[in-house]
Amino acid sequence: MKLYQRVKAIHQALTPQSSWLKGLRDLAIFGLILFAVLSYQQRNMLREQAPDIMALTTHNTVVSMAKDAPTLVYFWGSWCPVCRITSPMVNAINDDYAVITVAVASGGNEDINQYLTEHDYQFPVINDTEGMHIQWGALAYPAIYVVDQTGQIRYVTSGVTTTWGLRARLWLATNL
């Protein structure tokens, strides 16, 4: 019986049952699931040449893509809970980079402008009444595109992002 107990003790010592390994395994599984979900959400997003944007904002000013620097194109909705996390990040880079935002299914211009005022957002907004989000393949929100000076879409993402992540993508689009 002692031999059996010794073999069992050795087997348990050699079997990776520590909690950090299980945690690492669980993190890897979570990462794979997250990657699969984001890939599925981004499956329709344009990835080559961006459609040109020249439109009126909700404040009746003309907005278009920058020709001398990258442009961040941000599709969002006032009804979108994830957009409430991401919109402040977009607002934070608005003074440093060209930003165009497109509000999807968010009411009329007055509704959108009231929402912008309530949240102190300063970025220009196009009210998507023509289906621009479909043309761009933005079907999961928020949808973010970084378009370089030549009109090529360099980076796409959907969901939550950070100010640093946005700045890094815009910097890379400028310098690479």
mmCIF file of the C-alpha atoms, coordinates in Angstrom:
data_MODEL
# 
_entry.id   MODEL 
# 
loop_
_atom_site.group_PDB 
_atom_site.id 
_atom_site.type_symbol 
_atom_site.label_atom_id 
_atom_site.label_alt_id 
_atom_site.label_comp_id 
_atom_site.label_asym_id 
_atom_site.label_entity_id 
_atom_site.label_seq_id 
_atom_site.pdbx_PDB_ins_code 
_atom_site.Cartn_x 
_atom_site.Cartn_y 
_atom_site.Cartn_z 
_atom_site.occupancy 
_atom_site.B_iso_or_equiv 
_atom_site.pdbx_formal_charge 
_atom_site.auth_seq_id 
_atom_site.auth_comp_id 
_atom_site.auth_asym_id 
_atom_site.auth_atom_id 
_atom_site.pdbx_PDB_model_num 
ATOM 1   C CA . MET A 1 1   ? 0.000   0.000  0.000   1.00 0.00 ? 1   MET A CA 1 
ATOM 2   C CA . LYS A 1 2   ? 2.867   2.361  0.698   1.00 0.00 ? 2   LYS A CA 1 
ATOM 3   C CA . LEU A 1 3   ? 4.218   1.879  -2.828  1.00 0.00 ? 3   LEU A CA 1 
ATOM 4   C CA . TYR A 1 4   ? 0.822   2.834  -4.272  1.00 0.00 ? 4   TYR A CA 1 
ATOM 5   C CA . GLN A 1 5   ? 0.716   5.994  -2.144  1.00 0.00 ? 5   GLN A CA 1 
ATOM 6   C CA . ARG A 1 6   ? 4.243   6.951  -3.217  1.00 0.00 ? 6   ARG A CA 1 
ATOM 7   C CA . VAL A 1 7   ? 3.411   6.463  -6.920  1.00 0.00 ? 7   VAL A CA 1 
ATOM 8   C CA . LYS A 1 8   ? 0.233   8.473  -6.480  1.00 0.00 ? 8   LYS A CA 1 
ATOM 9   C CA . ALA A 1 9   ? 2.160   11.316 -4.753  1.00 0.00 ? 9   ALA A CA 1 
ATOM 10  C CA . ILE A 1 10  ? 4.761   11.373 -7.531  1.00 0.00 ? 10  ILE A CA 1 
ATOM 11  C CA . HIS A 1 11  ? 2.030   11.387 -10.187 1.00 0.00 ? 11  HIS A CA 1 
ATOM 12  C CA . GLN A 1 12  ? 0.242   14.294 -8.510  1.00 0.00 ? 12  GLN A CA 1 
ATOM 13  C CA . ALA A 1 13  ? 3.504   16.224 -8.203  1.00 0.00 ? 13  ALA A CA 1 
ATOM 14  C CA . LEU A 1 14  ? 4.231   15.757 -11.892 1.00 0.00 ? 14  LEU A CA 1 
ATOM 15  C CA . THR A 1 15  ? 0.682   16.487 -13.092 1.00 0.00 ? 15  THR A CA 1 
ATOM 16  C CA . PRO A 1 16  ? 0.215   20.212 -13.842 1.00 0.00 ? 16  PRO A CA 1 
ATOM 17  C CA . GLN A 1 17  ? -2.759  21.001 -11.670 1.00 0.00 ? 17  GLN A CA 1 
ATOM 18  C CA . SER A 1 18  ? -1.595  24.326 -10.335 1.00 0.00 ? 18  SER A CA 1 
ATOM 19  C CA . SER A 1 19  ? -4.052  27.176 -10.438 1.00 0.00 ? 19  SER A CA 1 
ATOM 20  C CA . TRP A 1 20  ? -1.832  29.458 -12.523 1.00 0.00 ? 20  TRP A CA 1 
ATOM 21  C CA . LEU A 1 21  ? -1.704  26.911 -15.344 1.00 0.00 ? 21  LEU A CA 1 
ATOM 22  C CA . LYS A 1 22  ? -5.472  26.570 -15.254 1.00 0.00 ? 22  LYS A CA 1 
ATOM 23  C CA . GLY A 1 23  ? -5.757  30.346 -15.271 1.00 0.00 ? 23  GLY A CA 1 
ATOM 24  C CA . LEU A 1 24  ? -3.401  30.566 -18.244 1.00 0.00 ? 24  LEU A CA 1 
ATOM 25  C CA . ARG A 1 25  ? -5.428  27.934 -20.075 1.00 0.00 ? 25  ARG A CA 1 
ATOM 26  C CA . ASP A 1 26  ? -8.670  29.793 -19.338 1.00 0.00 ? 26  ASP A CA 1 
ATOM 27  C CA . LEU A 1 27  ? -7.139  33.081 -20.502 1.00 0.00 ? 27  LEU A CA 1 
ATOM 28  C CA . ALA A 1 28  ? -6.017  31.453 -23.760 1.00 0.00 ? 28  ALA A CA 1 
ATOM 29  C CA . ILE A 1 29  ? -9.496  30.047 -24.352 1.00 0.00 ? 29  ILE A CA 1 
ATOM 30  C CA . PHE A 1 30  ? -11.056 33.445 -23.606 1.00 0.00 ? 30  PHE A CA 1 
ATOM 31  C CA . GLY A 1 31  ? -8.619  35.120 -26.013 1.00 0.00 ? 31  GLY A CA 1 
ATOM 32  C CA . LEU A 1 32  ? -9.496  32.693 -28.793 1.00 0.00 ? 32  LEU A CA 1 
ATOM 33  C CA . ILE A 1 33  ? -13.218 33.230 -28.252 1.00 0.00 ? 33  ILE A CA 1 
ATOM 34  C CA . LEU A 1 34  ? -12.754 37.010 -28.227 1.00 0.00 ? 34  LEU A CA 1 
ATOM 35  C CA . PHE A 1 35  ? -10.685 36.827 -31.425 1.00 0.00 ? 35  PHE A CA 1 
ATOM 36  C CA . ALA A 1 36  ? -13.393 34.736 -33.106 1.00 0.00 ? 36  ALA A CA 1 
ATOM 37  C CA . VAL A 1 37  ? -16.179 37.132 -32.071 1.00 0.00 ? 37  VAL A CA 1 
ATOM 38  C CA . LEU A 1 38  ? -14.266 40.232 -33.219 1.00 0.00 ? 38  LEU A CA 1 
ATOM 39  C CA . SER A 1 39  ? -13.334 38.557 -36.505 1.00 0.00 ? 39  SER A CA 1 
ATOM 40  C CA . TYR A 1 40  ? -16.977 37.728 -37.086 1.00 0.00 ? 40  TYR A CA 1 
ATOM 41  C CA . GLN A 1 41  ? -18.076 41.299 -36.273 1.00 0.00 ? 41  GLN A CA 1 
ATOM 42  C CA . GLN A 1 42  ? -15.454 42.753 -38.622 1.00 0.00 ? 42  GLN A CA 1 
ATOM 43  C CA . ARG A 1 43  ? -16.092 40.363 -41.516 1.00 0.00 ? 43  ARG A CA 1 
ATOM 44  C CA . ASN A 1 44  ? -17.945 42.963 -43.662 1.00 0.00 ? 44  ASN A CA 1 
ATOM 45  C CA . MET A 1 45  ? -15.741 45.968 -42.891 1.00 0.00 ? 45  MET A CA 1 
ATOM 46  C CA . LEU A 1 46  ? -13.984 47.473 -45.905 1.00 0.00 ? 46  LEU A CA 1 
ATOM 47  C CA . ARG A 1 47  ? -10.238 46.919 -45.933 1.00 0.00 ? 47  ARG A CA 1 
ATOM 48  C CA . GLU A 1 48  ? -8.950  48.448 -49.161 1.00 0.00 ? 48  GLU A CA 1 
ATOM 49  C CA . GLN A 1 49  ? -9.847  51.779 -50.747 1.00 0.00 ? 49  GLN A CA 1 
ATOM 50  C CA . ALA A 1 50  ? -12.140 53.950 -48.622 1.00 0.00 ? 50  ALA A CA 1 
ATOM 51  C CA . PRO A 1 51  ? -15.180 55.559 -50.214 1.00 0.00 ? 51  PRO A CA 1 
ATOM 52  C CA . ASP A 1 52  ? -14.677 59.316 -50.365 1.00 0.00 ? 52  ASP A CA 1 
ATOM 53  C CA . ILE A 1 53  ? -16.577 61.277 -47.752 1.00 0.00 ? 53  ILE A CA 1 
ATOM 54  C CA . MET A 1 54  ? -17.890 64.754 -48.398 1.00 0.00 ? 54  MET A CA 1 
ATOM 55  C CA . ALA A 1 55  ? -21.032 65.444 -46.422 1.00 0.00 ? 55  ALA A CA 1 
ATOM 56  C CA . LEU A 1 56  ? -22.832 67.899 -44.164 1.00 0.00 ? 56  LEU A CA 1 
ATOM 57  C CA . THR A 1 57  ? -22.490 67.457 -40.435 1.00 0.00 ? 57  THR A CA 1 
ATOM 58  C CA . THR A 1 58  ? -25.333 67.822 -37.983 1.00 0.00 ? 58  THR A CA 1 
ATOM 59  C CA . HIS A 1 59  ? -24.183 71.455 -37.596 1.00 0.00 ? 59  HIS A CA 1 
ATOM 60  C CA . ASN A 1 60  ? -24.440 72.036 -41.382 1.00 0.00 ? 60  ASN A CA 1 
ATOM 61  C CA . THR A 1 61  ? -20.705 72.271 -42.040 1.00 0.00 ? 61  THR A CA 1 
ATOM 62  C CA . VAL A 1 62  ? -18.976 70.349 -44.809 1.00 0.00 ? 62  VAL A CA 1 
ATOM 63  C CA . VAL A 1 63  ? -16.637 67.575 -43.722 1.00 0.00 ? 63  VAL A CA 1 
ATOM 64  C CA . SER A 1 64  ? -14.319 65.510 -45.923 1.00 0.00 ? 64  SER A CA 1 
ATOM 65  C CA . MET A 1 65  ? -11.361 63.188 -45.628 1.00 0.00 ? 65  MET A CA 1 
ATOM 66  C CA . ALA A 1 66  ? -7.983  64.799 -44.979 1.00 0.00 ? 66  ALA A CA 1 
ATOM 67  C CA . LYS A 1 67  ? -5.631  64.637 -47.964 1.00 0.00 ? 67  LYS A CA 1 
ATOM 68  C CA . ASP A 1 68  ? -2.432  65.415 -46.046 1.00 0.00 ? 68  ASP A CA 1 
ATOM 69  C CA . ALA A 1 69  ? -2.874  63.206 -42.977 1.00 0.00 ? 69  ALA A CA 1 
ATOM 70  C CA . PRO A 1 70  ? -4.737  60.065 -41.902 1.00 0.00 ? 70  PRO A CA 1 
ATOM 71  C CA . THR A 1 71  ? -8.405  60.322 -40.996 1.00 0.00 ? 71  THR A CA 1 
ATOM 72  C CA . LEU A 1 72  ? -10.199 58.406 -38.268 1.00 0.00 ? 72  LEU A CA 1 
ATOM 73  C CA . VAL A 1 73  ? -13.688 57.399 -39.429 1.00 0.00 ? 73  VAL A CA 1 
ATOM 74  C CA . TYR A 1 74  ? -15.876 56.364 -36.488 1.00 0.00 ? 74  TYR A CA 1 
ATOM 75  C CA . PHE A 1 75  ? -19.335 54.780 -36.866 1.00 0.00 ? 75  PHE A CA 1 
ATOM 76  C CA . TRP A 1 76  ? -21.341 54.907 -33.652 1.00 0.00 ? 76  TRP A CA 1 
ATOM 77  C CA . GLY A 1 77  ? -24.840 55.233 -32.210 1.00 0.00 ? 77  GLY A CA 1 
ATOM 78  C CA . SER A 1 78  ? -26.274 57.173 -29.293 1.00 0.00 ? 78  SER A CA 1 
ATOM 79  C CA . TRP A 1 79  ? -28.101 53.951 -28.324 1.00 0.00 ? 79  TRP A CA 1 
ATOM 80  C CA . CYS A 1 80  ? -24.890 51.858 -28.267 1.00 0.00 ? 80  CYS A CA 1 
ATOM 81  C CA . PRO A 1 81  ? -23.534 51.062 -24.772 1.00 0.00 ? 81  PRO A CA 1 
ATOM 82  C CA . VAL A 1 82  ? -20.029 50.204 -26.054 1.00 0.00 ? 82  VAL A CA 1 
ATOM 83  C CA . CYS A 1 83  ? -19.953 53.508 -27.981 1.00 0.00 ? 83  CYS A CA 1 
ATOM 84  C CA . ARG A 1 84  ? -20.404 55.318 -24.661 1.00 0.00 ? 84  ARG A CA 1 
ATOM 85  C CA . ILE A 1 85  ? -17.040 53.901 -23.635 1.00 0.00 ? 85  ILE A CA 1 
ATOM 86  C CA . THR A 1 86  ? -15.280 54.536 -26.964 1.00 0.00 ? 86  THR A CA 1 
ATOM 87  C CA . SER A 1 87  ? -16.662 57.987 -27.866 1.00 0.00 ? 87  SER A CA 1 
ATOM 88  C CA . PRO A 1 88  ? -14.665 59.797 -25.142 1.00 0.00 ? 88  PRO A CA 1 
ATOM 89  C CA . MET A 1 89  ? -11.510 58.204 -26.602 1.00 0.00 ? 89  MET A CA 1 
ATOM 90  C CA . VAL A 1 90  ? -12.390 59.515 -30.062 1.00 0.00 ? 90  VAL A CA 1 
ATOM 91  C CA . ASN A 1 91  ? -13.193 62.926 -28.620 1.00 0.00 ? 91  ASN A CA 1 
ATOM 92  C CA . ALA A 1 92  ? -9.769  63.014 -26.920 1.00 0.00 ? 92  ALA A CA 1 
ATOM 93  C CA . ILE A 1 93  ? -7.913  62.742 -30.238 1.00 0.00 ? 93  ILE A CA 1 
ATOM 94  C CA . ASN A 1 94  ? -10.195 65.089 -32.190 1.00 0.00 ? 94  ASN A CA 1 
ATOM 95  C CA . ASP A 1 95  ? -7.896  68.098 -31.689 1.00 0.00 ? 95  ASP A CA 1 
ATOM 96  C CA . ASP A 1 96  ? -4.768  66.247 -32.852 1.00 0.00 ? 96  ASP A CA 1 
ATOM 97  C CA . TYR A 1 97  ? -6.034  64.218 -35.829 1.00 0.00 ? 97  TYR A CA 1 
ATOM 98  C CA . ALA A 1 98  ? -8.644  64.424 -38.580 1.00 0.00 ? 98  ALA A CA 1 
ATOM 99  C CA . VAL A 1 99  ? -11.793 62.759 -37.242 1.00 0.00 ? 99  VAL A CA 1 
ATOM 100 C CA . ILE A 1 100 ? -15.097 62.114 -38.991 1.00 0.00 ? 100 ILE A CA 1 
ATOM 101 C CA . THR A 1 101 ? -17.846 60.385 -37.086 1.00 0.00 ? 101 THR A CA 1 
ATOM 102 C CA . VAL A 1 102 ? -21.049 58.893 -38.435 1.00 0.00 ? 102 VAL A CA 1 
ATOM 103 C CA . ALA A 1 103 ? -24.077 58.504 -36.166 1.00 0.00 ? 103 ALA A CA 1 
ATOM 104 C CA . VAL A 1 104 ? -26.156 55.458 -37.109 1.00 0.00 ? 104 VAL A CA 1 
ATOM 105 C CA . ALA A 1 105 ? -29.866 55.249 -36.233 1.00 0.00 ? 105 ALA A CA 1 
ATOM 106 C CA . SER A 1 106 ? -29.528 58.011 -33.634 1.00 0.00 ? 106 SER A CA 1 
ATOM 107 C CA . GLY A 1 107 ? -32.468 60.262 -34.535 1.00 0.00 ? 107 GLY A CA 1 
ATOM 108 C CA . GLY A 1 108 ? -32.507 63.614 -36.244 1.00 0.00 ? 108 GLY A CA 1 
ATOM 109 C CA . ASN A 1 109 ? -29.775 66.254 -36.247 1.00 0.00 ? 109 ASN A CA 1 
ATOM 110 C CA . GLU A 1 110 ? -31.283 67.989 -33.200 1.00 0.00 ? 110 GLU A CA 1 
ATOM 111 C CA . ASP A 1 111 ? -31.319 64.709 -31.246 1.00 0.00 ? 111 ASP A CA 1 
ATOM 112 C CA . ILE A 1 112 ? -27.691 64.021 -32.133 1.00 0.00 ? 112 ILE A CA 1 
ATOM 113 C CA . ASN A 1 113 ? -26.585 67.576 -31.326 1.00 0.00 ? 113 ASN A CA 1 
ATOM 114 C CA . GLN A 1 114 ? -28.323 67.373 -27.955 1.00 0.00 ? 114 GLN A CA 1 
ATOM 115 C CA . TYR A 1 115 ? -26.529 64.085 -27.258 1.00 0.00 ? 115 TYR A CA 1 
ATOM 116 C CA . LEU A 1 116 ? -23.185 65.671 -28.234 1.00 0.00 ? 116 LEU A CA 1 
ATOM 117 C CA . THR A 1 117 ? -23.838 68.626 -25.930 1.00 0.00 ? 117 THR A CA 1 
ATOM 118 C CA . GLU A 1 118 ? -24.860 66.414 -23.009 1.00 0.00 ? 118 GLU A CA 1 
ATOM 119 C CA . HIS A 1 119 ? -21.611 64.428 -23.302 1.00 0.00 ? 119 HIS A CA 1 
ATOM 120 C CA . ASP A 1 120 ? -19.394 67.382 -24.276 1.00 0.00 ? 120 ASP A CA 1 
ATOM 121 C CA . TYR A 1 121 ? -18.265 65.748 -27.527 1.00 0.00 ? 121 TYR A CA 1 
ATOM 122 C CA . GLN A 1 122 ? -16.566 68.079 -29.996 1.00 0.00 ? 122 GLN A CA 1 
ATOM 123 C CA . PHE A 1 123 ? -16.095 65.770 -32.978 1.00 0.00 ? 123 PHE A CA 1 
ATOM 124 C CA . PRO A 1 124 ? -17.906 66.395 -36.284 1.00 0.00 ? 124 PRO A CA 1 
ATOM 125 C CA . VAL A 1 125 ? -20.891 64.097 -36.874 1.00 0.00 ? 125 VAL A CA 1 
ATOM 126 C CA . ILE A 1 126 ? -22.625 63.028 -40.047 1.00 0.00 ? 126 ILE A CA 1 
ATOM 127 C CA . ASN A 1 127 ? -26.155 61.766 -39.488 1.00 0.00 ? 127 ASN A CA 1 
ATOM 128 C CA . ASP A 1 128 ? -26.290 58.538 -41.493 1.00 0.00 ? 128 ASP A CA 1 
ATOM 129 C CA . THR A 1 129 ? -29.645 58.837 -43.241 1.00 0.00 ? 129 THR A CA 1 
ATOM 130 C CA . GLU A 1 130 ? -28.302 57.476 -46.563 1.00 0.00 ? 130 GLU A CA 1 
ATOM 131 C CA . GLY A 1 131 ? -26.868 54.137 -45.361 1.00 0.00 ? 131 GLY A CA 1 
ATOM 132 C CA . MET A 1 132 ? -23.206 55.142 -45.343 1.00 0.00 ? 132 MET A CA 1 
ATOM 133 C CA . HIS A 1 133 ? -22.550 52.458 -42.721 1.00 0.00 ? 133 HIS A CA 1 
ATOM 134 C CA . ILE A 1 134 ? -23.669 49.779 -45.185 1.00 0.00 ? 134 ILE A CA 1 
ATOM 135 C CA . GLN A 1 135 ? -21.365 51.139 -47.900 1.00 0.00 ? 135 GLN A CA 1 
ATOM 136 C CA . TRP A 1 136 ? -18.447 50.902 -45.445 1.00 0.00 ? 136 TRP A CA 1 
ATOM 137 C CA . GLY A 1 137 ? -19.519 47.494 -44.084 1.00 0.00 ? 137 GLY A CA 1 
ATOM 138 C CA . ALA A 1 138 ? -19.883 48.888 -40.566 1.00 0.00 ? 138 ALA A CA 1 
ATOM 139 C CA . LEU A 1 139 ? -22.502 46.561 -39.111 1.00 0.00 ? 139 LEU A CA 1 
ATOM 140 C CA . ALA A 1 140 ? -21.154 46.155 -35.545 1.00 0.00 ? 140 ALA A CA 1 
ATOM 141 C CA . TYR A 1 141 ? -20.722 49.248 -33.382 1.00 0.00 ? 141 TYR A CA 1 
ATOM 142 C CA . PRO A 1 142 ? -18.584 51.061 -32.747 1.00 0.00 ? 142 PRO A CA 1 
ATOM 143 C CA . ALA A 1 143 ? -16.707 50.537 -36.010 1.00 0.00 ? 143 ALA A CA 1 
ATOM 144 C CA . ILE A 1 144 ? -13.439 52.379 -36.474 1.00 0.00 ? 144 ILE A CA 1 
ATOM 145 C CA . TYR A 1 145 ? -11.390 52.884 -39.628 1.00 0.00 ? 145 TYR A CA 1 
ATOM 146 C CA . VAL A 1 146 ? -8.022  54.587 -40.027 1.00 0.00 ? 146 VAL A CA 1 
ATOM 147 C CA . VAL A 1 147 ? -7.687  55.872 -43.591 1.00 0.00 ? 147 VAL A CA 1 
ATOM 148 C CA . ASP A 1 148 ? -4.297  57.105 -44.786 1.00 0.00 ? 148 ASP A CA 1 
ATOM 149 C CA . GLN A 1 149 ? -3.601  60.165 -46.952 1.00 0.00 ? 149 GLN A CA 1 
ATOM 150 C CA . THR A 1 150 ? -4.018  58.148 -50.160 1.00 0.00 ? 150 THR A CA 1 
ATOM 151 C CA . GLY A 1 151 ? -7.480  56.912 -49.193 1.00 0.00 ? 151 GLY A CA 1 
ATOM 152 C CA . GLN A 1 152 ? -6.346  53.401 -48.265 1.00 0.00 ? 152 GLN A CA 1 
ATOM 153 C CA . ILE A 1 153 ? -7.937  51.844 -45.202 1.00 0.00 ? 153 ILE A CA 1 
ATOM 154 C CA . ARG A 1 154 ? -4.962  50.927 -43.031 1.00 0.00 ? 154 ARG A CA 1 
ATOM 155 C CA . TYR A 1 155 ? -6.661  49.675 -39.844 1.00 0.00 ? 155 TYR A CA 1 
ATOM 156 C CA . VAL A 1 156 ? -10.138 48.520 -38.872 1.00 0.00 ? 156 VAL A CA 1 
ATOM 157 C CA . THR A 1 157 ? -11.507 47.616 -35.491 1.00 0.00 ? 157 THR A CA 1 
ATOM 158 C CA . SER A 1 158 ? -14.829 47.265 -33.746 1.00 0.00 ? 158 SER A CA 1 
ATOM 159 C CA . GLY A 1 159 ? -15.745 47.393 -30.103 1.00 0.00 ? 159 GLY A CA 1 
ATOM 160 C CA . VAL A 1 160 ? -13.890 49.046 -27.273 1.00 0.00 ? 160 VAL A CA 1 
ATOM 161 C CA . THR A 1 161 ? -10.524 50.668 -27.915 1.00 0.00 ? 161 THR A CA 1 
ATOM 162 C CA . THR A 1 162 ? -8.271  53.090 -26.084 1.00 0.00 ? 162 THR A CA 1 
ATOM 163 C CA . THR A 1 163 ? -6.999  56.574 -26.802 1.00 0.00 ? 163 THR A CA 1 
ATOM 164 C CA . TRP A 1 164 ? -3.470  55.152 -27.013 1.00 0.00 ? 164 TRP A CA 1 
ATOM 165 C CA . GLY A 1 165 ? -4.618  52.470 -29.434 1.00 0.00 ? 165 GLY A CA 1 
ATOM 166 C CA . LEU A 1 166 ? -6.214  55.077 -31.686 1.00 0.00 ? 166 LEU A CA 1 
ATOM 167 C CA . ARG A 1 167 ? -3.175  57.350 -31.495 1.00 0.00 ? 167 ARG A CA 1 
ATOM 168 C CA . ALA A 1 168 ? -0.846  54.443 -32.288 1.00 0.00 ? 168 ALA A CA 1 
ATOM 169 C CA . ARG A 1 169 ? -2.843  53.424 -35.367 1.00 0.00 ? 169 ARG A CA 1 
ATOM 170 C CA . LEU A 1 170 ? -2.986  57.012 -36.629 1.00 0.00 ? 170 LEU A CA 1 
ATOM 171 C CA . TRP A 1 171 ? 0.745   57.482 -35.992 1.00 0.00 ? 171 TRP A CA 1 
ATOM 172 C CA . LEU A 1 172 ? 1.545   54.247 -37.835 1.00 0.00 ? 172 LEU A CA 1 
ATOM 173 C CA . ALA A 1 173 ? -0.659  55.311 -40.762 1.00 0.00 ? 173 ALA A CA 1 
ATOM 174 C CA . THR A 1 174 ? 1.327   58.553 -40.917 1.00 0.00 ? 174 THR A CA 1 
ATOM 175 C CA . ASN A 1 175 ? 4.824   57.134 -40.526 1.00 0.00 ? 175 ASN A CA 1 
ATOM 176 C CA . LEU A 1 176 ? 4.802   53.718 -42.188 1.00 0.00 ? 176 LEU A CA 1 
# 
